[in-house]
Amino acid sequence: MASRVKRRSLTPESTKALRAFQPDWCLFWPEKVRAWQFDIWFPYIRRSRYRFAVAASANVFPDAVRDRVASLPNCVIVEDFAEGMRCLGTSPGLRGFLYTSGKRENLRVIDRFRRASHVWLGHGESEKRTSGFRMAMFYDSVLVADYRAVGRFHPAMRAWVALGACAIGAPIVEGVEVDARTRPRPIRTILYAPTWEGHSDSLDYSSLPDVAPILAAQLPELMDRGITMIVRPHPATGLRLPDRNRVVERLFASGAVRAPDKAQAFRDADIMIGDVSGVMAEFLFTQSPAVIPVSRRLTAVGKSEDLLADAYPWVYRWDPGRRELVDLLAEIETRDPLDAARSSMARRVFRDHRSLDDAAASFDLALGAASWRKRGVPPRLVYETRQLLWRLRGRSPPHRDDGPERVDGSNVR
C-alpha cells in the first residue's frame, strides 16, 4: 500500500533544499535502504541533536522508511543519489557518513569524501563472523556495544579499530523495558526469533532447519500446558533460501502465533529462543531468560558449545537432541540460575543505559568524537573523556526530543 504520509525527499531540482537543510551526517546504504536496519537506529536519530540525510546508491526507499523520515524534523531522504552526492560534496556543515551495511560501495564513498569522517554503525550487536569484518580499517570510528567487541577483529587491524571504537551500548528497542520480575515465574509465552540464512552457507547461523521441526512437533504439548509460542523470524529470512519461509509457515500451521512488532513481542515473552544474532543482545535489555539452541548448523560455522558459553554466559544453551524443551523450561521457571548473570551482562552490554534517552546521548557523543581522527586524536579517548565529564557532573550528555538544534564545530566536535 502506498504511503499517505507526505514525503520529504530531494530531487535534482531541489538541491537548494538540501543545502538549506544543512545535514551533519549522511546515513548511507549501498543499493537500497533496508527498513529493518533503519528501524534499529530510528530512535537514536529521532533523539539526536544532529541532522541526517538518508541516501541509497540505487535510490530505493521502502514506504516504511519514507514514513519514518517524514515524521522526523531532523532527517530527509536524498532521492537522487548522484545529484545528492554532488550537493553533499559542497555542503560546508557535512561532518561525514554513517554506514550500517558492509558493501564495496562504501569504499567508493569513503574514497570520494576523504576529508569527511566515516563511521561504522552496523545493524546490531552479535557474535557473527561479519561483526569482525575486514573493512573496519577504512572507517575513522566503529561504534560497538562494549570494548570487548574489538577482539572480534583481525589482529592486524585491531589497534586501529581500538583507537576509533566508541562503546555506546547495544541498540535498545523503543518501547522495551526491563522485566520487573523479582523471582522465577511460570512460563506462559515463548518468543522464537531465529536469524536468517546469511549470504552464504558459512554465514548461516539460523536454527530454523534443525529446530523449527522439533518445536512444531512439541507445540501441541506446550499448548496443553498453557504455553503460547510467538514466532518472529528475521526480516530477511528466505532472501537467499526461499525454503526457509516454508519452514516458518509450518510452525504457524502447528499452532504458533505470528509476532506483533518487535517491542510488543519482547514485552509479551517470558522467555526467548534465539540464535547468534543481534536480537539476542536486544532482548537482553529486558533481562528475561533467553535460550540458544545448539544445532548442528552452529557447530558447522564454528560456534561450538564452549564458544557459545564464552560469548553468551547469560544465555541457556539447549541441545534439542539431548534434552526436552519442557525440562529446560521447568528448570528456568523454578530456579533460573542465570538471573544474576543476565543482570550483570546487561549493565555491561548497555553501558548502564537505562533508557533510550541515555543511549541516544552516548550516540551523539560518539558521532561528535569521530572527527578528531582527522586531527590525530583517537575518537575513543575523546568519547570516553566526555562520558566521564558528564558522569562527574551528574547529568547526561545534551540531547533533544523536540527536534534538533543546529550543531556546528563550535559546540560539538
ROLUM-74111 format. One record per residue (C-alpha): chain; residue number from 0; x, y, z. Coordinates in steps of 0.2 Angstrom, whole numbers, plus 2048, in hexadecimal, padded with zeros to 3 digits. Example, Ala and Ser with C-alpha at 12.3 -4.5 7.8 and 13.67 -1.06 7.14 Angstrom:
<vogus>
A,0,83E,7EA,827
A,1,844,7FB,824
</vogus>
This chain:
<vogus>
A,0,800,800,800
A,1,807,811,7FB
A,2,80B,81D,809
A,3,7FF,82B,80D
A,4,80C,834,817
A,5,814,843,80F
A,6,825,83F,808
A,7,833,84A,80C
A,8,83F,845,7FE
A,9,84B,84E,7F3
A,10,84D,84E,7E0
A,11,859,856,7D4
A,12,84E,865,7D3
A,13,84E,868,7E6
A,14,860,867,7EA
A,15,85E,878,7F2
A,16,853,870,7FF
A,17,861,864,804
A,18,86D,872,806
A,19,861,87C,810
A,20,85D,86C,81B
A,21,870,86C,81E
A,22,872,859,824
A,23,880,855,830
A,24,880,843,82B
A,25,87B,838,81C
A,26,874,827,821
A,27,87A,81C,812
A,28,873,80C,80B
A,29,87B,803,7FC
A,30,86D,7FF,7F0
A,31,85D,801,7FA
A,32,858,805,80C
A,33,854,7F6,816
A,34,845,7FC,821
A,35,84A,7F0,82F
A,36,85B,7F7,830
A,37,855,809,830
A,38,848,805,83E
A,39,857,800,849
A,40,85E,811,849
A,41,84D,81B,847
A,42,84B,81E,85A
A,43,85D,825,85B
A,44,85B,830,84B
A,45,84A,837,852
A,46,853,83C,863
A,47,863,842,85B
A,48,869,854,85A
A,49,86F,851,849
A,50,867,852,838
A,51,867,843,82C
A,52,866,840,81A
A,53,861,82E,814
A,54,868,828,804
A,55,868,818,7FA
A,56,873,815,7EB
A,57,865,80D,7E1
A,58,858,81A,7E7
A,59,84D,80D,7EF
A,60,843,812,7FF
A,61,835,807,806
A,62,825,810,80B
A,63,828,80C,81D
A,64,839,815,81C
A,65,831,824,813
A,66,823,825,821
A,67,830,824,82F
A,68,83A,832,827
A,69,82B,83D,824
A,70,828,83D,837
A,71,839,843,83B
A,72,83D,856,83A
A,73,850,852,83A
A,74,850,845,82C
A,75,84D,846,819
A,76,84F,839,80A
A,77,85B,83D,7FC
A,78,850,837,7EE
A,79,85D,838,7E0
A,80,86D,830,7E5
A,81,879,838,7D8
A,82,873,849,7DA
A,83,871,848,7ED
A,84,884,842,7EE
A,85,889,851,7E4
A,86,87F,85D,7EF
A,87,886,855,7FF
A,88,897,857,7F8
A,89,895,86A,7F9
A,90,88B,86A,80A
A,91,896,874,816
A,92,88E,86C,826
A,93,88F,85A,820
A,94,899,850,82D
A,95,899,83F,825
A,96,890,82F,821
A,97,889,821,82B
A,98,888,80F,825
A,99,87D,801,82B
A,100,881,7F4,81D
A,101,892,7EE,818
A,102,893,7EF,805
A,103,8A1,7F4,7F8
A,104,897,803,7F4
A,105,89B,80A,805
A,106,8AD,80B,7FF
A,107,8A8,816,7F0
A,108,8A0,823,7FC
A,109,8AF,822,808
A,110,8BB,825,7F9
A,111,8B0,834,7F2
A,112,8AE,83D,803
A,113,8C0,83B,80A
A,114,8BE,84A,816
A,115,8AE,844,81D
A,116,8AD,839,82C
A,117,8A7,827,829
A,118,89E,81E,837
A,119,899,80B,837
A,120,888,809,840
A,121,884,7F7,83B
A,122,872,7F0,83E
A,123,873,7E8,84F
A,124,87F,7E0,85C
A,125,883,7CE,858
A,126,890,7C0,858
A,127,88F,7BD,846
A,128,89F,7BC,83C
A,129,899,7CC,832
A,130,89A,7D6,842
A,131,8AD,7D5,840
A,132,8AD,7DA,82E
A,133,8BE,7DF,825
A,134,8B7,7EF,81E
A,135,8B8,7F7,830
A,136,8C9,7FE,82C
A,137,8C1,80A,820
A,138,8B6,813,82D
A,139,8BC,821,838
A,140,8B1,81A,846
A,141,8A7,80A,84A
A,142,899,80A,856
A,143,898,7FB,861
A,144,88E,7F5,870
A,145,89D,7F3,87B
A,146,8AF,7F2,878
A,147,8B1,7E0,879
A,148,8A9,7E0,867
A,149,8BA,7E7,861
A,150,8C1,7D5,864
A,151,8B6,7CF,855
A,152,8C1,7D8,849
A,153,8D0,7D1,840
A,154,8E0,7D4,84A
A,155,8E8,7DE,83C
A,156,8DB,7EC,83D
A,157,8D6,7EA,850
A,158,8E1,7F9,856
A,159,8D9,804,849
A,160,8C7,7FF,84D
A,161,8CB,800,860
A,162,8D0,812,85F
A,163,8C0,817,855
A,164,8B4,80C,85E
A,165,8A6,814,868
A,166,89C,809,874
A,167,88A,810,873
A,168,882,800,879
A,169,877,7F4,86F
A,170,868,7FC,866
A,171,859,7FD,871
A,172,848,7FA,869
A,173,83C,808,86C
A,174,82E,803,878
A,175,837,7F5,880
A,176,83A,7F5,893
A,177,843,7EB,8A0
A,178,839,7DD,8A6
A,179,832,7E1,8B8
A,180,833,7CF,8BD
A,181,83B,7CC,8CE
A,182,83B,7B9,8CE
A,183,839,7AB,8C2
A,184,827,7A9,8BB
A,185,81D,79D,8B0
A,186,820,79E,89E
A,187,811,7A2,894
A,188,818,7AA,884
A,189,827,7A5,87A
A,190,82E,7B0,86C
A,191,838,7A7,85F
A,192,842,7B3,855
A,193,84E,7AA,849
A,194,85A,7B3,83E
A,195,85B,7B2,82B
A,196,866,7A7,820
A,197,873,7B4,81C
A,198,87B,7B7,80C
A,199,884,7A6,80B
A,200,884,796,814
A,201,893,79B,81E
A,202,889,7A9,825
A,203,879,79F,829
A,204,876,7A0,83C
A,205,863,79C,83A
A,206,85C,78F,845
A,207,84C,78D,83A
A,208,851,77D,830
A,209,856,774,840
A,210,84B,77B,84D
A,211,83B,781,845
A,212,835,76F,842
A,213,838,76A,854
A,214,82F,779,85A
A,215,820,775,84E
A,216,81F,763,855
A,217,820,769,867
A,218,813,777,865
A,219,804,76D,869
A,220,80B,768,87A
A,221,810,77A,87D
A,222,7FF,780,879
A,223,7F8,773,885
A,224,802,77A,892
A,225,7FB,78B,88F
A,226,80B,792,886
A,227,809,79D,876
A,228,817,79E,86A
A,229,81A,7AE,860
A,230,825,7AD,851
A,231,82E,7BC,84A
A,232,83B,7B7,83C
A,233,848,7C3,836
A,234,841,7CE,829
A,235,84D,7C8,81C
A,236,849,7B6,81F
A,237,847,7AD,80E
A,238,851,7BA,804
A,239,85E,7AE,7FF
A,240,855,79D,803
A,241,842,79F,800
A,242,83F,78E,808
A,243,842,796,819
A,244,831,79F,817
A,245,828,78F,815
A,246,831,788,825
A,247,82A,798,82E
A,248,818,795,827
A,249,818,783,82E
A,250,81B,78A,83F
A,251,80B,795,83D
A,252,802,786,836
A,253,806,77D,846
A,254,7FF,78A,851
A,255,80C,798,853
A,256,807,7AA,854
A,257,80D,7B7,848
A,258,817,7C4,852
A,259,811,7D6,853
A,260,81E,7E4,852
A,261,82F,7E0,85A
A,262,82C,7EA,869
A,263,81B,7E2,86D
A,264,822,7D1,86A
A,265,830,7D5,877
A,266,823,7DB,883
A,267,818,7CC,881
A,268,826,7BF,882
A,269,82B,7B6,893
A,270,839,7AF,88A
A,271,841,7B0,878
A,272,849,7A2,86E
A,273,855,7AA,862
A,274,865,7A8,858
A,275,876,7B0,857
A,276,870,7C1,851
A,277,86C,7D3,856
A,278,85B,7CE,85D
A,279,863,7C5,86B
A,280,86C,7D5,871
A,281,85C,7DF,86E
A,282,852,7D3,879
A,283,85F,7D4,887
A,284,858,7E5,88B
A,285,849,7DD,892
A,286,854,7D2,89D
A,287,847,7C4,89A
A,288,84E,7B2,897
A,289,855,7AE,886
A,290,85A,79D,87E
A,291,865,799,86F
A,292,862,788,867
A,293,873,77F,864
A,294,86F,779,852
A,295,87A,770,846
A,296,87A,77F,83C
A,297,883,78A,849
A,298,891,77D,84B
A,299,893,77D,838
A,300,896,790,838
A,301,8A2,78F,847
A,302,897,792,856
A,303,89A,784,861
A,304,891,783,872
A,305,8A1,789,87B
A,306,8A2,798,870
A,307,890,79C,873
A,308,893,79A,886
A,309,8A0,7A7,884
A,310,897,7B3,879
A,311,886,7B1,881
A,312,889,7AD,894
A,313,877,7B4,898
A,314,86E,7A9,88B
A,315,868,797,88E
A,316,86F,78B,881
A,317,863,77D,87B
A,318,868,76E,872
A,319,857,768,86A
A,320,85E,757,867
A,321,863,754,879
A,322,856,75D,883
A,323,843,760,883
A,324,83E,772,882
A,325,831,770,88F
A,326,83F,76A,89B
A,327,849,77A,898
A,328,83A,785,89A
A,329,837,77D,8AB
A,330,848,780,8B1
A,331,847,793,8AC
A,332,836,796,8B3
A,333,83A,78E,8C4
A,334,84D,793,8C7
A,335,853,79E,8B8
A,336,865,79C,8BD
A,337,86B,7A9,8B0
A,338,861,7B8,8B7
A,339,870,7C0,8BF
A,340,87A,7BE,8AF
A,341,86D,7C6,8A4
A,342,86C,7D5,8B0
A,343,87F,7D7,8B0
A,344,881,7D5,89D
A,345,873,7E1,899
A,346,87C,7EF,8A3
A,347,88C,7EC,899
A,348,884,7E9,888
A,349,879,7F9,88A
A,350,886,803,892
A,351,87A,806,8A1
A,352,86E,80F,896
A,353,85D,80D,89D
A,354,853,816,890
A,355,854,81B,87E
A,356,857,82D,882
A,357,867,828,88B
A,358,86C,81D,87D
A,359,869,82A,870
A,360,873,836,879
A,361,882,82A,878
A,362,87F,828,866
A,363,880,83B,863
A,364,890,83C,86D
A,365,898,82E,863
A,366,893,837,852
A,367,89B,847,859
A,368,8AB,83E,85D
A,369,8AD,836,84C
A,370,8B4,846,844
A,371,8C3,846,850
A,372,8CB,838,846
A,373,8CF,844,838
A,374,8D9,84E,845
A,375,8E3,83F,84B
A,376,8D9,83D,85B
A,377,8D1,82C,85F
A,378,8BE,82E,85F
A,379,8BD,821,86D
A,380,8C7,82D,878
A,381,8BC,83C,874
A,382,8AC,832,876
A,383,8B1,82A,887
A,384,8B8,83A,88E
A,385,8A7,843,88A
A,386,89D,834,891
A,387,8A7,836,8A1
A,388,8A5,849,8A2
A,389,892,847,8A1
A,390,891,839,8AE
A,391,89B,844,8BA
A,392,88F,852,8B7
A,393,881,846,8BB
A,394,878,849,8AB
A,395,876,841,89A
A,396,87D,848,88A
A,397,872,855,881
A,398,865,84F,876
A,399,854,855,870
A,400,843,84B,86D
A,401,83A,85A,865
A,402,845,85C,856
A,403,857,860,853
A,404,861,86F,857
A,405,86E,874,849
A,406,87E,86C,84E
A,407,88E,874,848
A,408,8A0,871,84B
A,409,8A0,87E,859
A,410,895,875,865
A,411,897,862,861
A,412,8A7,85C,859
</vogus>
